[in-house]
Amino acid sequence: MLQEYFDRFRKNIIGIDQSFSTPFGEKKLCYADWTASGRLYAPIEKQISEIIGPLRGQYPHRNQSHRLCHDDGV
């Protein structure tokens, strides 16, 4: 029952069934770093790319001489 509940979330994890070729054959990727960064989750990534992505620009580094432009010309 618990497995069935979490299956709806698991199916949205990007790369959950990822495998890779090795000299010992095809191996399934085992991701064990959930606490630091986690895996990409499709519904969240979709929101980021469709809503936030178009609004984000390349931010200048502190050592660059150009400034951010605003609508008021500042």
C-alpha positions in Angstrom: 0.0 0.0 0.0 2.8 2.4 0.9 4.6 1.6 -2.4 1.5 2.3 -4.4 1.1 5.7 -2.7 4.6 6.8 -3.6 4.6 5.4 -7.1 2.8 8.6 -8.3 5.8 10.6 -7.1 8.4 8.1 -8.2 7.2 8.2 -11.8 8.0 12.0 -12.0 11.6 11.7 -10.8 13.8 12.4 -13.8 16.3 9.6 -14.5 14.8 7.2 -11.9 15.4 4.2 -14.1 18.6 5.5 -15.6 21.3 2.9 -16.5 24.8 3.1 -18.0 27.2 0.9 -19.9 30.2 -0.6 -18.1 32.8 -3.2 -19.0 30.7 -5.5 -16.9 27.5 -4.8 -18.8 24.5 -2.5 -18.3 24.2 -1.2 -14.8 21.3 0.6 -13.1 22.3 4.0 -11.6 22.1 4.0 -7.9 21.5 7.5 -6.6 22.3 7.8 -2.9 22.7 11.6 -2.3 19.1 12.6 -1.5 19.9 14.9 1.4 22.3 17.2 -0.4 20.7 17.9 -3.7 18.1 15.3 -4.6 17.0 14.2 -8.0 15.2 16.4 -10.5 11.4 16.2 -10.1 9.5 16.8 -13.3 6.6 19.0 -12.0 9.1 21.3 -10.2 11.5 21.5 -13.2 8.6 22.3 -15.5 7.5 25.2 -13.3 11.1 26.5 -13.1 11.6 26.3 -16.9 8.2 27.7 -17.9 7.7 30.4 -15.2 11.0 31.3 -13.7 13.3 30.6 -16.7 12.0 33.3 -19.0 12.4 35.9 -16.3 16.0 35.0 -15.4 18.9 36.7 -17.0 22.7 36.1 -16.9 23.8 38.0 -13.8 27.1 39.8 -14.0 30.0 38.8 -11.9 31.5 41.3 -9.4 34.5 41.9 -11.6 32.6 42.8 -14.7 32.3 46.4 -15.6 28.8 46.5 -17.2 25.6 47.2 -15.3 22.1 45.7 -15.3 19.7 47.7 -17.5 16.3 48.7 -16.2 13.2 50.0 -18.0 13.8 53.4 -16.6 17.3 53.6 -18.2 19.2 53.4 -15.0 
